[in-house]
């Protein structure tokens, strides 16, 4: 089943995000290689592709896992959470309808 993983950034953590980005992307790349990643990306804090110093307010990952427990465990091991970028992470089942 698909799961939406929504990370909510703590204010003022742009530098922590930058420092942890490589490790975060490596985990996403592994999901992609396994054919389990539908999409992933950050939420810019302003209406811009490149928000610069305004940074981001969080991230969205849509990925396939065997269960909600497995999705939660994967989300709990995210480098952004470990580094203190995320103040909380929501994990919800997701049903893809379109396209």
Secondary structure in CASP SS format (residue, H / E / C, confidence):
PFRMAT SS
TARGET T0000
AUTHOR 0000-0000-0000
METHOD secondary structure of the structure
MODEL  1
X C 1.00
X E 1.00
X E 1.00
X E 1.00
X E 1.00
X E 1.00
X E 1.00
X E 1.00
X E 1.00
X C 1.00
X C 1.00
X C 1.00
X C 1.00
X H 1.00
X H 1.00
X H 1.00
X H 1.00
X H 1.00
X H 1.00
X H 1.00
X H 1.00
X H 1.00
X H 1.00
X H 1.00
X H 1.00
X H 1.00
X H 1.00
X H 1.00
X H 1.00
X H 1.00
X H 1.00
X H 1.00
X H 1.00
X C 1.00
X C 1.00
X C 1.00
X E 1.00
X E 1.00
X E 1.00
X E 1.00
X E 1.00
X E 1.00
X E 1.00
X E 1.00
X C 1.00
X C 1.00
X C 1.00
X C 1.00
X C 1.00
X C 1.00
X C 1.00
X H 1.00
X H 1.00
X H 1.00
X C 1.00
X E 1.00
X E 1.00
X E 1.00
X E 1.00
X E 1.00
X E 1.00
X E 1.00
X E 1.00
X E 1.00
X C 1.00
X C 1.00
X C 1.00
X H 1.00
X H 1.00
X H 1.00
X H 1.00
X H 1.00
X H 1.00
X H 1.00
X H 1.00
X H 1.00
X C 1.00
X C 1.00
X H 1.00
X H 1.00
X H 1.00
X H 1.00
X H 1.00
X C 1.00
X C 1.00
X E 1.00
X E 1.00
X E 1.00
X E 1.00
X E 1.00
X E 1.00
X E 1.00
X E 1.00
X E 1.00
X C 1.00
X C 1.00
X C 1.00
X C 1.00
X C 1.00
END
